[in-house]
Amino acid sequence: MKRNLPGIALVLLGAALMGIGIALGQPGQVMMKAVRVCLECVGIG
């Protein structure tokens, strides 16, 4: 169990940070930026 402690801690930290990002509405902003970049690559935006 001691060998897995750093890995478990990192997974919990990652999950907590993902939860905070979702609570702040970050997925919508990331999607908007991705659409903009995609449209620029195609040459529409």
Jmol script that loads the backbone (N, CA, C; Angstrom):
load data "model"
ATOM      1  N   MET A   1       0.830  -1.200   0.000  1.00  0.00           N
ATOM      2  CA  MET A   1       0.000   0.000   0.000  1.00  0.00           C
ATOM      3  C   MET A   1       0.870   1.258   0.000  1.00  0.00           C
ATOM      4  N   LYS A   2       2.035   1.211   0.634  1.00  0.00           N
ATOM      5  CA  LYS A   2       2.893   2.393   0.690  1.00  0.00           C
ATOM      6  C   LYS A   2       3.373   2.804  -0.695  1.00  0.00           C
ATOM      7  N   ARG A   3       3.614   1.835  -1.570  1.00  0.00           N
ATOM      8  CA  ARG A   3       4.102   2.167  -2.909  1.00  0.00           C
ATOM      9  C   ARG A   3       3.027   2.863  -3.731  1.00  0.00           C
ATOM     10  N   ASN A   4       1.766   2.597  -3.450  1.00  0.00           N
ATOM     11  CA  ASN A   4       0.679   3.179  -4.222  1.00  0.00           C
ATOM     12  C   ASN A   4       0.234   4.536  -3.693  1.00  0.00           C
ATOM     13  N   LEU A   5       0.720   4.946  -2.560  1.00  0.00           N
ATOM     14  CA  LEU A   5       0.273   6.190  -1.934  1.00  0.00           C
ATOM     15  C   LEU A   5       0.503   7.426  -2.815  1.00  0.00           C
ATOM     16  N   PRO A   6       1.684   7.607  -3.422  1.00  0.00           N
ATOM     17  CA  PRO A   6       1.850   8.786  -4.287  1.00  0.00           C
ATOM     18  C   PRO A   6       0.907   8.755  -5.490  1.00  0.00           C
ATOM     19  N   GLY A   7       0.703   7.597  -6.066  1.00  0.00           N
ATOM     20  CA  GLY A   7      -0.203   7.483  -7.207  1.00  0.00           C
ATOM     21  C   GLY A   7      -1.636   7.800  -6.827  1.00  0.00           C
ATOM     22  N   ILE A   8      -2.061   7.291  -5.697  1.00  0.00           N
ATOM     23  CA  ILE A   8      -3.423   7.549  -5.219  1.00  0.00           C
ATOM     24  C   ILE A   8      -3.596   9.032  -4.917  1.00  0.00           C
ATOM     25  N   ALA A   9      -2.585   9.637  -4.321  1.00  0.00           N
ATOM     26  CA  ALA A   9      -2.657  11.065  -4.005  1.00  0.00           C
ATOM     27  C   ALA A   9      -2.765  11.899  -5.280  1.00  0.00           C
ATOM     28  N   LEU A  10      -2.015  11.531  -6.318  1.00  0.00           N
ATOM     29  CA  LEU A  10      -2.075  12.273  -7.575  1.00  0.00           C
ATOM     30  C   LEU A  10      -3.427  12.110  -8.268  1.00  0.00           C
ATOM     31  N   VAL A  11      -3.991  10.920  -8.200  1.00  0.00           N
ATOM     32  CA  VAL A  11      -5.315  10.699  -8.797  1.00  0.00           C
ATOM     33  C   VAL A  11      -6.362  11.536  -8.069  1.00  0.00           C
ATOM     34  N   LEU A  12      -6.299  11.568  -6.751  1.00  0.00           N
ATOM     35  CA  LEU A  12      -7.254  12.356  -5.978  1.00  0.00           C
ATOM     36  C   LEU A  12      -7.083  13.858  -6.251  1.00  0.00           C
ATOM     37  N   LEU A  13      -5.846  14.308  -6.355  1.00  0.00           N
ATOM     38  CA  LEU A  13      -5.582  15.710  -6.667  1.00  0.00           C
ATOM     39  C   LEU A  13      -6.117  16.063  -8.055  1.00  0.00           C
ATOM     40  N   GLY A  14      -5.881  15.193  -9.025  1.00  0.00           N
ATOM     41  CA  GLY A  14      -6.385  15.422 -10.373  1.00  0.00           C
ATOM     42  C   GLY A  14      -7.901  15.481 -10.409  1.00  0.00           C
ATOM     43  N   ALA A  15      -8.545  14.567  -9.681  1.00  0.00           N
ATOM     44  CA  ALA A  15     -10.006  14.560  -9.638  1.00  0.00           C
ATOM     45  C   ALA A  15     -10.539  15.830  -8.983  1.00  0.00           C
ATOM     46  N   ALA A  16      -9.874  16.283  -7.931  1.00  0.00           N
ATOM     47  CA  ALA A  16     -10.306  17.509  -7.259  1.00  0.00           C
ATOM     48  C   ALA A  16     -10.162  18.718  -8.181  1.00  0.00           C
ATOM     49  N   LEU A  17      -9.050  18.799  -8.909  1.00  0.00           N
ATOM     50  CA  LEU A  17      -8.839  19.921  -9.822  1.00  0.00           C
ATOM     51  C   LEU A  17      -9.821  19.879 -10.987  1.00  0.00           C
ATOM     52  N   MET A  18     -10.142  18.677 -11.472  1.00  0.00           N
ATOM     53  CA  MET A  18     -11.151  18.560 -12.527  1.00  0.00           C
ATOM     54  C   MET A  18     -12.512  19.021 -12.022  1.00  0.00           C
ATOM     55  N   GLY A  19     -12.841  18.661 -10.794  1.00  0.00           N
ATOM     56  CA  GLY A  19     -14.109  19.088 -10.213  1.00  0.00           C
ATOM     57  C   GLY A  19     -14.191  20.596 -10.079  1.00  0.00           C
ATOM     58  N   ILE A  20     -13.098  21.209  -9.662  1.00  0.00           N
ATOM     59  CA  ILE A  20     -13.065  22.669  -9.539  1.00  0.00           C
ATOM     60  C   ILE A  20     -13.232  23.317 -10.917  1.00  0.00           C
ATOM     61  N   GLY A  21     -12.556  22.795 -11.914  1.00  0.00           N
ATOM     62  CA  GLY A  21     -12.665  23.338 -13.264  1.00  0.00           C
ATOM     63  C   GLY A  21     -14.078  23.220 -13.808  1.00  0.00           C
ATOM     64  N   ILE A  22     -14.710  22.088 -13.587  1.00  0.00           N
ATOM     65  CA  ILE A  22     -16.085  21.902 -14.041  1.00  0.00           C
ATOM     66  C   ILE A  22     -17.016  22.858 -13.321  1.00  0.00           C
ATOM     67  N   ALA A  23     -16.802  23.044 -12.021  1.00  0.00           N
ATOM     68  CA  ALA A  23     -17.655  23.947 -11.243  1.00  0.00           C
ATOM     69  C   ALA A  23     -17.512  25.393 -11.713  1.00  0.00           C
ATOM     70  N   LEU A  24     -16.354  25.754 -12.240  1.00  0.00           N
ATOM     71  CA  LEU A  24     -16.121  27.126 -12.705  1.00  0.00           C
ATOM     72  C   LEU A  24     -16.540  27.334 -14.161  1.00  0.00           C
ATOM     73  N   GLY A  25     -17.034  26.287 -14.802  1.00  0.00           N
ATOM     74  CA  GLY A  25     -17.514  26.415 -16.175  1.00  0.00           C
ATOM     75  C   GLY A  25     -16.427  26.364 -17.227  1.00  0.00           C
ATOM     76  N   GLN A  26     -15.314  25.762 -16.940  1.00  0.00           N
ATOM     77  CA  GLN A  26     -14.197  25.715 -17.877  1.00  0.00           C
ATOM     78  C   GLN A  26     -14.451  24.854 -19.115  1.00  0.00           C
ATOM     79  N   PRO A  27     -15.223  23.770 -19.044  1.00  0.00           N
ATOM     80  CA  PRO A  27     -15.419  22.956 -20.255  1.00  0.00           C
ATOM     81  C   PRO A  27     -16.019  23.745 -21.417  1.00  0.00           C
ATOM     82  N   GLY A  28     -16.915  24.650 -21.141  1.00  0.00           N
ATOM     83  CA  GLY A  28     -17.504  25.467 -22.206  1.00  0.00           C
ATOM     84  C   GLY A  28     -16.484  26.369 -22.858  1.00  0.00           C
ATOM     85  N   GLN A  29     -15.606  26.951 -22.062  1.00  0.00           N
ATOM     86  CA  GLN A  29     -14.573  27.831 -22.607  1.00  0.00           C
ATOM     87  C   GLN A  29     -13.579  27.042 -23.452  1.00  0.00           C
ATOM     88  N   VAL A  30     -13.224  25.855 -22.988  1.00  0.00           N
ATOM     89  CA  VAL A  30     -12.288  25.021 -23.743  1.00  0.00           C
ATOM     90  C   VAL A  30     -12.908  24.631 -25.083  1.00  0.00           C
ATOM     91  N   MET A  31     -14.198  24.292 -25.072  1.00  0.00           N
ATOM     92  CA  MET A  31     -14.876  23.917 -26.319  1.00  0.00           C
ATOM     93  C   MET A  31     -14.912  25.091 -27.295  1.00  0.00           C
ATOM     94  N   MET A  32     -15.186  26.299 -26.805  1.00  0.00           N
ATOM     95  CA  MET A  32     -15.224  27.471 -27.676  1.00  0.00           C
ATOM     96  C   MET A  32     -13.858  27.727 -28.315  1.00  0.00           C
ATOM     97  N   LYS A  33     -12.785  27.582 -27.528  1.00  0.00           N
ATOM     98  CA  LYS A  33     -11.438  27.785 -28.069  1.00  0.00           C
ATOM     99  C   LYS A  33     -11.099  26.703 -29.086  1.00  0.00           C
ATOM    100  N   ALA A  34     -11.509  25.469 -28.831  1.00  0.00           N
ATOM    101  CA  ALA A  34     -11.241  24.375 -29.760  1.00  0.00           C
ATOM    102  C   ALA A  34     -11.959  24.598 -31.082  1.00  0.00           C
ATOM    103  N   VAL A  35     -13.190  25.066 -31.026  1.00  0.00           N
ATOM    104  CA  VAL A  35     -13.933  25.343 -32.256  1.00  0.00           C
ATOM    105  C   VAL A  35     -13.247  26.453 -33.037  1.00  0.00           C
ATOM    106  N   ARG A  36     -12.806  27.493 -32.347  1.00  0.00           N
ATOM    107  CA  ARG A  36     -12.122  28.597 -33.023  1.00  0.00           C
ATOM    108  C   ARG A  36     -10.852  28.120 -33.713  1.00  0.00           C
ATOM    109  N   VAL A  37     -10.063  27.325 -33.027  1.00  0.00           N
ATOM    110  CA  VAL A  37      -8.813  26.825 -33.608  1.00  0.00           C
ATOM    111  C   VAL A  37      -9.129  25.938 -34.805  1.00  0.00           C
ATOM    112  N   CYS A  38     -10.129  25.081 -34.690  1.00  0.00           N
ATOM    113  CA  CYS A  38     -10.493  24.185 -35.776  1.00  0.00           C
ATOM    114  C   CYS A  38     -10.940  24.970 -37.008  1.00  0.00           C
ATOM    115  N   LEU A  39     -11.758  25.975 -36.784  1.00  0.00           N
ATOM    116  CA  LEU A  39     -12.220  26.779 -37.917  1.00  0.00           C
ATOM    117  C   LEU A  39     -11.076  27.549 -38.569  1.00  0.00           C
ATOM    118  N   GLU A  40     -10.104  27.986 -37.784  1.00  0.00           N
ATOM    119  CA  GLU A  40      -8.955  28.678 -38.347  1.00  0.00           C
ATOM    120  C   GLU A  40      -8.113  27.727 -39.201  1.00  0.00           C
ATOM    121  N   CYS A  41      -7.990  26.486 -38.771  1.00  0.00           N
ATOM    122  CA  CYS A  41      -7.207  25.504 -39.541  1.00  0.00           C
ATOM    123  C   CYS A  41      -7.871  25.216 -40.878  1.00  0.00           C
ATOM    124  N   VAL A  42      -9.196  25.163 -40.908  1.00  0.00           N
ATOM    125  CA  VAL A  42      -9.931  24.902 -42.140  1.00  0.00           C
ATOM    126  C   VAL A  42      -9.908  26.127 -43.037  1.00  0.00           C
ATOM    127  N   GLY A  43      -9.768  27.295 -42.442  1.00  0.00           N
ATOM    128  CA  GLY A  43      -9.725  28.533 -43.203  1.00  0.00           C
ATOM    129  C   GLY A  43     -11.034  29.286 -43.203  1.00  0.00           C
ATOM    130  N   ILE A  44     -11.960  28.873 -42.353  1.00  0.00           N
ATOM    131  CA  ILE A  44     -13.256  29.555 -42.288  1.00  0.00           C
ATOM    132  C   ILE A  44     -13.195  30.728 -41.324  1.00  0.00           C
ATOM    133  N   GLY A  45     -12.499  30.543 -40.198  1.00  0.00           N
ATOM    134  CA  GLY A  45     -12.502  31.566 -39.153  1.00  0.00           C
ATOM    135  C   GLY A  45     -11.434  32.497 -39.332  1.00  0.00           C
TER     136      GLY A  45
END
end "model"
wireframe off; spacefill off
backbone 0.3
color backbone group
